Amino acid sequence: MNAEAAIDIFKSLVMFVLYVMSPFVGVILFVGLITSLAQSVTSIQEQTLTFVPKLIAVAGVMILLAPWTLRLLGEFAVQSLSRIGTLGH
């Protein structure tokens, strides 16, 4: 395996992780912003009020996006394994 192939595999892996995780991170950021705004308006500074809504939102997004995530993961695994098979030649 040459350096270009290793860099290409690593680049595709990082881009895949960023693509799959971006909806989850976006939901966490949005829910965190809303709960922080609500806490600052009401002057309630309880730590569980930021954790529980994020946990519920991520669980909901995981349930909604499970088919999409699993399909992408399967496609990426097949693509990566087929690329690994051609690296030795």
Secondary structure by P-SEA (a helix, b strand, c coil): ccaaaaaaaaaaaaaaaaaaaaaaaaaaaaaaaaaaaaaaaacccccccccaaaaaaaaaaaaaaaaaaaaaaaaaaaaaaaaaaaccc
